[in-house]
């Protein structure tokens, strides 16, 4: 049986520095290019940067970004999230 790997990334919401955004984006892209999916909060800040990186991965078997929102409002998710799961 083949298992997919999912990694959870936790980080700040709101405004983050350009350097933190860049590195978070690079981590998301690098993992997704290796087929790893990312589970995160799915809103702004580090969560957006990670999802943005996942969306830039070029591998045909790239991982997905899975956004767990703390409310029922799907519109709170960043635009890069592949799968949005409202939990509120």
The first five atom37 places (N, CA, C, CB, O) and aatype in JSON, in Angstrom:
{
  "aatype": [20, 20, 20, 20, 20, 20, 20, 20, 20, 20, 20, 20, 20, 20, 20, 20, 20, 20, 20, 20, 20, 20, 20, 20, 20, 20, 20, 20, 20, 20, 20, 20, 20, 20, 20, 20, 20, 20, 20, 20, 20, 20, 20, 20, 20, 20, 20, 20, 20, 20, 20, 20, 20, 20, 20, 20, 20, 20, 20, 20, 20, 20, 20, 20, 20, 20, 20, 20, 20, 20, 20, 20, 20, 20, 20, 20, 20, 20, 20, 20, 20, 20, 20, 20, 20, 20, 20, 20],
  "atom_mask": [
    [1, 1, 1, 1, 1],
    [1, 1, 1, 1, 1],
    [1, 1, 1, 1, 1],
    [1, 1, 1, 1, 1],
    [1, 1, 1, 1, 1],
    [1, 1, 1, 1, 1],
    [1, 1, 1, 1, 1],
    [1, 1, 1, 1, 1],
    [1, 1, 1, 1, 1],
    [1, 1, 1, 1, 1],
    [1, 1, 1, 1, 1],
    [1, 1, 1, 1, 1],
    [1, 1, 1, 1, 1],
    [1, 1, 1, 1, 1],
    [1, 1, 1, 1, 1],
    [1, 1, 1, 1, 1],
    [1, 1, 1, 1, 1],
    [1, 1, 1, 1, 1],
    [1, 1, 1, 1, 1],
    [1, 1, 1, 1, 1],
    [1, 1, 1, 1, 1],
    [1, 1, 1, 1, 1],
    [1, 1, 1, 1, 1],
    [1, 1, 1, 1, 1],
    [1, 1, 1, 1, 1],
    [1, 1, 1, 1, 1],
    [1, 1, 1, 1, 1],
    [1, 1, 1, 1, 1],
    [1, 1, 1, 1, 1],
    [1, 1, 1, 1, 1],
    [1, 1, 1, 1, 1],
    [1, 1, 1, 1, 1],
    [1, 1, 1, 1, 1],
    [1, 1, 1, 1, 1],
    [1, 1, 1, 1, 1],
    [1, 1, 1, 1, 1],
    [1, 1, 1, 1, 1],
    [1, 1, 1, 1, 1],
    [1, 1, 1, 1, 1],
    [1, 1, 1, 1, 1],
    [1, 1, 1, 1, 1],
    [1, 1, 1, 1, 1],
    [1, 1, 1, 1, 1],
    [1, 1, 1, 1, 1],
    [1, 1, 1, 1, 1],
    [1, 1, 1, 1, 1],
    [1, 1, 1, 1, 1],
    [1, 1, 1, 1, 1],
    [1, 1, 1, 1, 1],
    [1, 1, 1, 1, 1],
    [1, 1, 1, 1, 1],
    [1, 1, 1, 1, 1],
    [1, 1, 1, 1, 1],
    [1, 1, 1, 1, 1],
    [1, 1, 1, 1, 1],
    [1, 1, 1, 1, 1],
    [1, 1, 1, 1, 1],
    [1, 1, 1, 1, 1],
    [1, 1, 1, 1, 1],
    [1, 1, 1, 1, 1],
    [1, 1, 1, 1, 1],
    [1, 1, 1, 1, 1],
    [1, 1, 1, 1, 1],
    [1, 1, 1, 1, 1],
    [1, 1, 1, 1, 1],
    [1, 1, 1, 1, 1],
    [1, 1, 1, 1, 1],
    [1, 1, 1, 1, 1],
    [1, 1, 1, 1, 1],
    [1, 1, 1, 1, 1],
    [1, 1, 1, 1, 1],
    [1, 1, 1, 1, 1],
    [1, 1, 1, 1, 1],
    [1, 1, 1, 1, 1],
    [1, 1, 1, 1, 1],
    [1, 1, 1, 1, 1],
    [1, 1, 1, 1, 1],
    [1, 1, 1, 1, 1],
    [1, 1, 1, 1, 1],
    [1, 1, 1, 1, 1],
    [1, 1, 1, 1, 1],
    [1, 1, 1, 1, 1],
    [1, 1, 1, 1, 1],
    [1, 1, 1, 1, 1],
    [1, 1, 1, 1, 1],
    [1, 1, 1, 1, 1],
    [1, 1, 1, 1, 1],
    [1, 1, 1, 1, 1]
  ],
  "atom_positions": [
    [[0.84, -1.17, 0.0], [0.0, 0.0, 0.0], [0.89, 1.25, 0.0], [-0.96, -0.01, 1.21], [1.85, 1.34, 0.77]],
    [[0.57, 2.19, -0.87], [1.33, 3.44, -0.98], [0.67, 4.53, -0.16], [1.47, 3.87, -2.46], [-0.53, 4.79, -0.32]],
    [[1.41, 5.16, 0.7], [0.88, 6.23, 1.55], [1.39, 7.58, 1.08], [1.26, 6.0, 3.04], [2.56, 7.71, 0.71]],
    [[0.53, 8.58, 1.1], [0.93, 9.96, 0.81], [1.38, 10.61, 2.11], [-0.24, 10.76, 0.15], [0.81, 10.36, 3.18]],
    [[2.38, 11.43, 2.02], [2.89, 12.14, 3.18], [2.22, 13.5, 3.28], [4.44, 12.3, 3.1], [2.1, 14.22, 2.29]],
    [[1.77, 13.86, 4.49], [1.19, 15.17, 4.77], [1.97, 15.77, 5.93], [-0.35, 15.06, 5.1], [2.16, 15.14, 6.97]],
    [[2.43, 17.01, 5.74], [3.18, 17.73, 6.76], [2.35, 18.93, 7.2], [4.58, 18.18, 6.23], [1.79, 19.64, 6.36]],
    [[2.27, 19.15, 8.5], [1.57, 20.33, 9.02], [2.59, 21.44, 9.26], [0.79, 19.98, 10.32], [3.63, 21.22, 9.9]],
    [[2.28, 22.62, 8.76], [3.14, 23.78, 8.99], [2.34, 24.83, 9.73], [3.7, 24.35, 7.64], [1.28, 25.26, 9.27]],
    [[2.84, 25.23, 10.89], [2.19, 26.25, 11.71], [3.03, 27.52, 11.66], [1.99, 25.77, 13.18], [4.26, 27.46, 11.71]],
    [[2.36, 28.65, 11.57], [3.09, 29.91, 11.55], [2.16, 31.07, 11.77], [3.83, 30.07, 10.23], [0.95, 30.9, 11.9]],
    [[2.73, 32.24, 11.81], [1.98, 33.46, 12.09], [0.99, 33.81, 10.99], [2.94, 34.61, 12.28], [1.23, 33.56, 9.8]],
    [[-0.12, 34.39, 11.4], [-1.04, 34.98, 10.43], [-0.77, 36.48, 10.41], [-2.55, 34.67, 10.78], [0.06, 36.97, 11.17]],
    [[-1.46, 37.19, 9.57], [-1.23, 38.63, 9.46], [0.01, 38.92, 8.63], [-1.09, 39.25, 10.85], [0.46, 38.08, 7.86]],
    [[0.53, 40.09, 8.8], [1.69, 40.52, 8.03], [2.96, 39.86, 8.55], [1.83, 42.05, 8.07], [3.23, 39.86, 9.75]],
    [[3.74, 39.3, 7.63], [5.04, 38.73, 7.97], [6.1, 39.43, 7.12], [5.07, 37.16, 7.74], [5.78, 40.0, 6.08]],
    [[7.34, 39.39, 7.56], [8.41, 40.05, 6.81], [8.6, 39.37, 5.45], [9.73, 40.02, 7.61], [8.21, 38.22, 5.26]],
    [[9.2, 40.09, 4.54], [9.49, 39.54, 3.21], [10.35, 38.29, 3.29], [10.16, 40.57, 2.35], [10.15, 37.35, 2.52]],
    [[11.31, 38.29, 4.2], [12.21, 37.14, 4.35], [11.44, 35.91, 4.83], [13.34, 37.47, 5.32], [11.65, 34.81, 4.31]],
    [[10.57, 36.07, 5.81], [9.78, 34.94, 6.31], [8.84, 34.44, 5.22], [8.97, 35.34, 7.57], [8.68, 33.23, 5.04]],
    [[8.21, 35.36, 4.48], [7.32, 34.96, 3.38], [8.11, 34.15, 2.35], [6.66, 36.21, 2.71], [7.66, 33.1, 1.91]],
    [[9.28, 34.66, 1.98], [10.13, 33.98, 0.98], [10.49, 32.56, 1.42], [11.41, 34.79, 0.73], [10.33, 31.61, 0.65]],
    [[10.96, 32.4, 2.65], [11.39, 31.08, 3.12], [10.2, 30.13, 3.29], [12.14, 31.22, 4.44], [10.31, 28.94, 3.01]],
    [[9.08, 30.65, 3.75], [7.87, 29.82, 3.88], [7.4, 29.34, 2.52], [6.74, 30.6, 4.59], [7.0, 28.18, 2.36]],
    [[7.45, 30.23, 1.55], [7.08, 29.89, 0.17], [8.02, 28.81, -0.38], [7.11, 31.15, -0.73], [7.57, 27.86, -1.01]],
    [[9.31, 28.97, -0.14], [10.29, 28.0, -0.63], [10.09, 26.63, 0.01], [11.71, 28.5, -0.34], [10.23, 25.61, -0.66]],
    [[9.76, 26.59, 1.29], [9.5, 25.32, 1.97], [8.28, 24.65, 1.37], [9.3, 25.54, 3.49], [8.31, 23.45, 1.09]],
    [[7.2, 25.4, 1.17], [5.99, 24.84, 0.56], [6.26, 24.28, -0.83], [4.91, 25.89, 0.48], [5.83, 23.17, -1.15]],
    [[6.98, 25.04, -1.65], [7.29, 24.6, -3.01], [8.17, 23.35, -3.0], [7.99, 25.74, -3.79], [7.92, 22.39, -3.73]],
    [[9.21, 23.37, -2.16], [10.13, 22.24, -2.1], [9.46, 20.95, -1.67], [11.26, 22.55, -1.17], [9.7, 19.89, -2.26]],
    [[8.61, 21.02, -0.66], [7.9, 19.82, -0.21], [6.91, 19.35, -1.27], [7.17, 20.1, 1.11], [6.83, 18.15, -1.56]],
    [[6.16, 20.28, -1.85], [5.15, 19.91, -2.85], [5.78, 19.26, -4.08], [4.34, 21.13, -3.28], [5.21, 18.34, -4.65]],
    [[6.96, 19.73, -4.49], [7.66, 19.14, -5.64], [8.07, 17.7, -5.36], [8.88, 19.98, -6.0], [8.32, 16.94, -6.29]],
    [[8.14, 17.33, -4.1], [8.49, 15.96, -3.71], [7.24, 15.12, -3.4], [9.42, 15.97, -2.5], [7.34, 14.02, -2.88]],
    [[6.07, 15.67, -3.74], [4.82, 14.93, -3.55], [4.23, 15.04, -2.16], [5.05, 13.52, -3.86], [3.26, 14.35, -1.85]],
    [[4.79, 15.9, -1.32], [4.3, 16.06, 0.05], [3.18, 17.09, 0.07], [5.46, 16.47, 1.0], [3.34, 18.18, -0.49]],
    [[2.08, 16.78, 0.71], [0.99, 17.74, 0.88], [1.18, 18.5, 2.18], [-0.39, 17.03, 0.86], [1.77, 17.98, 3.13]],
    [[0.67, 19.73, 2.22], [0.84, 20.6, 3.37], [-0.52, 20.88, 4.0], [1.53, 21.92, 2.97], [-1.47, 21.24, 3.3]],
    [[-0.61, 20.71, 5.3], [-1.81, 21.03, 6.08], [-1.49, 22.28, 6.89], [-2.25, 19.83, 7.0], [-0.53, 22.29, 7.66]],
    [[-2.3, 23.32, 6.73], [-2.05, 24.56, 7.47], [-3.36, 25.28, 7.75], [-1.09, 25.49, 6.68], [-4.44, 24.81, 7.37]],
    [[-3.26, 26.42, 8.42], [-4.44, 27.19, 8.77], [-5.15, 27.82, 7.59], [-4.07, 28.26, 9.72], [-6.35, 28.09, 7.66]],
    [[-4.43, 28.06, 6.5], [-5.06, 28.47, 5.25], [-5.45, 29.92, 5.11], [-6.22, 27.69, 5.06], [-6.12, 30.29, 4.15]],
    [[-5.04, 30.75, 6.04], [-5.4, 32.17, 5.89], [-4.17, 32.95, 5.4], [-5.93, 32.76, 7.24], [-3.54, 32.53, 4.43]],
    [[-3.82, 34.06, 6.03], [-2.74, 34.89, 5.53], [-1.42, 34.6, 6.24], [-3.1, 36.37, 5.68], [-1.33, 33.62, 6.99]],
    [[-0.42, 35.43, 6.02], [0.87, 35.28, 6.67], [1.65, 34.07, 6.19], [0.68, 35.2, 8.15], [1.7, 33.79, 4.99]],
    [[2.24, 33.35, 7.13], [3.03, 32.15, 6.8], [2.17, 31.12, 6.07], [3.64, 31.53, 8.08], [2.63, 30.46, 5.15]],
    [[0.91, 31.0, 6.49], [0.01, 30.01, 5.87], [-0.18, 30.31, 4.39], [-1.36, 29.99, 6.59], [-0.16, 29.4, 3.56]],
    [[-0.38, 31.58, 4.05], [-0.52, 31.97, 2.64], [0.76, 31.7, 1.87], [-0.91, 33.45, 2.53], [0.72, 31.19, 0.75]],
    [[1.89, 32.05, 2.46], [3.18, 31.87, 1.79], [3.43, 30.4, 1.47], [4.3, 32.42, 2.65], [3.89, 30.07, 0.38]],
    [[3.14, 29.53, 2.42], [3.33, 28.09, 2.2], [2.42, 27.6, 1.07], [3.04, 27.3, 3.5], [2.87, 26.88, 0.18]],
    [[1.15, 28.0, 1.1], [0.21, 27.6, 0.03], [0.65, 28.17, -1.31], [-1.21, 28.07, 0.36], [0.5, 27.51, -2.34]],
    [[1.17, 29.39, -1.31], [1.67, 30.01, -2.54], [2.81, 29.16, -3.11], [2.14, 31.46, -2.27], [2.85, 28.91, -4.31]],
    [[3.72, 28.74, -2.25], [4.81, 27.89, -2.7], [4.32, 26.57, -3.27], [5.75, 27.63, -1.56], [4.83, 26.12, -4.3]],
    [[3.35, 25.96, -2.62], [2.78, 24.7, -3.13], [2.23, 24.92, -4.54], [1.67, 24.17, -2.19], [2.42, 24.08, -5.42]],
    [[1.55, 26.04, -4.75], [0.95, 26.31, -6.06], [1.99, 26.52, -7.16], [0.06, 27.54, -5.98], [1.67, 26.39, -8.34]],
    [[3.22, 26.82, -6.79], [4.29, 27.04, -7.76], [5.06, 25.77, -8.11], [5.25, 28.07, -7.23], [5.87, 25.78, -9.04]],
    [[4.81, 24.7, -7.41], [5.53, 23.45, -7.67], [5.2, 22.95, -9.07], [5.17, 22.38, -6.61], [4.04, 22.96, -9.48]],
    [[6.22, 22.52, -9.8], [6.05, 22.12, -11.2], [5.9, 20.62, -11.4], [7.21, 22.6, -11.99], [5.57, 20.18, -12.5]],
    [[6.12, 19.84, -10.38], [6.04, 18.38, -10.5], [4.61, 17.94, -10.83], [6.52, 17.71, -9.22], [3.66, 18.43, -10.22]],
    [[4.46, 17.01, -11.79], [3.12, 16.52, -12.1], [2.48, 15.75, -10.94], [3.17, 15.63, -13.33], [1.26, 15.58, -10.91]],
    [[3.28, 15.29, -10.01], [2.74, 14.58, -8.84], [2.9, 15.43, -7.58], [3.45, 13.21, -8.66], [3.15, 14.91, -6.5]],
    [[2.75, 16.75, -7.74], [2.98, 17.66, -6.62], [1.98, 17.42, -5.5], [2.9, 19.1, -7.09], [0.88, 16.93, -5.71]],
    [[2.4, 17.78, -4.31], [1.5, 17.72, -3.17], [0.47, 18.83, -3.24], [2.29, 17.81, -1.87], [0.54, 19.71, -4.09]],
    [[-0.49, 18.78, -2.34], [-1.57, 19.77, -2.29], [-1.47, 20.6, -1.02], [-2.95, 19.07, -2.36], [-0.85, 20.18, -0.04]],
    [[-2.07, 21.77, -1.05], [-2.19, 22.58, 0.17], [-3.6, 22.41, 0.71], [-1.87, 24.1, -0.11], [-4.59, 22.64, 0.0]],
    [[-3.69, 22.0, 1.96], [-4.97, 21.74, 2.62], [-5.13, 22.77, 3.73], [-5.03, 20.27, 3.19], [-4.35, 22.82, 4.68]],
    [[-6.17, 23.6, 3.6], [-6.4, 24.71, 4.54], [-7.51, 24.37, 5.52], [-6.74, 26.0, 3.77], [-8.65, 24.15, 5.12]],
    [[-7.17, 24.34, 6.8], [-8.16, 24.14, 7.86], [-8.54, 25.5, 8.43], [-7.61, 23.2, 8.99], [-7.73, 26.14, 9.1]],
    [[-9.74, 25.95, 8.16], [-10.18, 27.26, 8.63], [-10.88, 27.14, 9.98], [-11.11, 27.93, 7.61], [-11.6, 26.16, 10.2]],
    [[-10.69, 28.1, 10.88], [-11.32, 28.03, 12.2], [-12.78, 28.47, 12.2], [-10.55, 28.89, 13.16], [-13.42, 28.51, 13.25]],
    [[-13.31, 28.8, 11.04], [-14.7, 29.25, 10.95], [-15.43, 28.47, 9.86], [-14.77, 30.79, 10.67], [-14.86, 27.56, 9.26]],
    [[-16.66, 28.83, 9.6], [-17.44, 28.21, 8.53], [-17.33, 28.98, 7.23], [-18.9, 28.1, 8.94], [-17.9, 28.57, 6.22]],
    [[-16.61, 30.09, 7.22], [-16.54, 30.99, 6.08], [-15.38, 30.64, 5.15], [-16.41, 32.42, 6.56], [-14.23, 30.97, 5.44]],
    [[-15.68, 29.96, 4.05], [-14.66, 29.56, 3.08], [-13.91, 30.75, 2.48], [-15.3, 28.75, 1.98], [-12.76, 30.61, 2.06]],
    [[-14.56, 31.9, 2.45], [-13.93, 33.07, 1.82], [-12.74, 33.59, 2.63], [-14.96, 34.18, 1.65], [-12.01, 34.46, 2.15]],
    [[-12.53, 33.09, 3.83], [-11.38, 33.5, 4.64], [-10.09, 32.81, 4.19], [-11.63, 33.19, 6.11], [-9.0, 33.21, 4.62]],
    [[-10.19, 31.81, 3.34], [-9.01, 31.08, 2.89], [-8.21, 31.94, 1.91], [-9.41, 29.75, 2.22], [-8.77, 32.76, 1.19]],
    [[-6.9, 31.74, 1.9], [-6.09, 32.45, 0.91], [-6.36, 31.85, -0.47], [-4.58, 32.36, 1.27], [-6.87, 30.73, -0.58]],
    [[-6.04, 32.59, -1.5], [-6.38, 32.18, -2.87], [-5.53, 31.04, -3.4], [-6.25, 33.35, -3.8], [-5.83, 30.5, -4.46]],
    [[-4.48, 30.65, -2.68], [-3.58, 29.6, -3.15], [-3.95, 28.21, -2.63], [-2.18, 29.92, -2.76], [-3.42, 27.21, -3.12]],
    [[-4.84, 28.12, -1.68], [-5.19, 26.83, -1.06], [-5.89, 25.92, -2.08], [-6.09, 27.04, 0.17], [-6.82, 26.35, -2.76]],
    [[-5.44, 24.67, -2.18], [-6.06, 23.7, -3.09], [-7.35, 23.15, -2.51], [-5.09, 22.55, -3.38], [-8.35, 23.03, -3.22]],
    [[-7.33, 22.81, -1.24], [-8.49, 22.23, -0.57], [-8.79, 23.08, 0.67], [-8.24, 20.71, -0.17], [-7.9, 23.32, 1.48]],
    [[-10.02, 23.54, 0.8], [-10.42, 24.38, 1.94], [-11.43, 23.61, 2.79], [-11.02, 25.74, 1.45], [-12.46, 23.17, 2.29]],
    [[-11.11, 23.44, 4.07], [-11.98, 22.72, 5.0], [-12.38, 23.64, 6.15], [-11.27, 21.45, 5.54], [-11.63, 23.78, 7.12]],
    [[-13.56, 24.26, 6.08], [-14.04, 25.07, 7.19], [-14.4, 24.17, 8.37], [-15.27, 25.93, 6.77], [-15.11, 23.18, 8.2]],
    [[-13.91, 24.5, 9.56], [-14.14, 23.64, 10.73], [-15.08, 24.25, 11.75], [-12.84, 23.31, 11.38], [-15.51, 23.56, 12.68]],
    [[-15.41, 25.55, 11.61], [-16.19, 26.26, 12.62], [-17.6, 25.89, 12.62], [-16.08, 27.7, 12.43], [-18.38, 26.41, 13.42]]
  ]
}
